[in-house]
Amino acid sequence: MTRRRLGLFGGTFDPPHRGHVAALHAAAATHRFDAIEVTVAGDPYQKRLSGSVLPAAARLEMARAAFADLALVTVSDREIRREGPSYTIDTVRELLEEFDEVDLIIGADLTSQIDSWHEASTLRTLVKVGVVPRPGAPTVLPEGWDSYVIDMDPVDLSSSYIRDIPEHSDALERYLPDKVVPLYEGFRG
């Protein structure tokens, strides 16, 4: 019997950028997954507390524009449809009803935070963690988690950097997928 394995790439995607696209290409190239789900956080509680976040519908539309044509990838609104804060553990539990295995795909910058996630001790027993390298820092696997590195050249880019770029700057075209640029300009305008 073939075991179906899903890669879960969740995030705020405010906005989705070329670094996210590179991470998804690298994850697909591992041949570990039968499918990859990009899940847009409905209420990204950890980021909401630190500042403003574009509405979930806008972030979902941009994610669909950025990732819809990538191999193995589907973009989901499951966390947007769910009321309350977006917890990875809830999404994983739902996905394990459909898939035999779920791996989280996260940036190396998140490995130090993963133990603070909601119900992290339970989440650790349910998933493997694929870590995408980030520039300027060593790729450290989260201690106590079944984890591995997703091989790729790190991309020096973050959504927070893009949010600091002046409106209608030509720089957006260097950092955002082509279909995302006009959406992002309209949403932040």
FENKA-V260542 format. One line per field, one symbol per residue. ss: DSSP state (2 for helix, 1 for strand, 0 for the rest). phi: phi as a letter, one per 20 degrees, with the letter a starting at -180 (. if undefined). psi: psi as a letter, one per 20 degrees, with the letter a starting at -180 (. if undefined). A space follows every 50 residues. Layout:
BEGIN
ss->???
phi->???
psi->???
END
This chain:
BEGIN
ss->00001111111000000222222222222000001111110000222200 00000222222222222000001111022220000002222222200000 11111112220002220002222222111111000000000000001111 000000002222200000000222200222222222220
phi->.feecdedddrelcdfcfffffffffffffmedebcdedeffcfgfegfd qecgggffffffffffdgeegmecdddgfffefnfedggfffgffffdcf ccdedcfgfeffeffefglgffggedcdcedefcfnbfedfffndfbbee fafgdebbfffffefggleffgffddggfegffffffeg
psi->ppppppponqrhlmrprhhgggghggghiikhqhqpppoppgnnhhhhhj aqpqqghghgggghhhihjqpipqpqjhhhhpqaqophhggggghihhqh qpppoqqhiihiihiiqplhhgghihrropppqqqjqqopqppjqorrpo prpqpnqqhhghhipqqkqhhhhhhqqgihghgggghi.
END
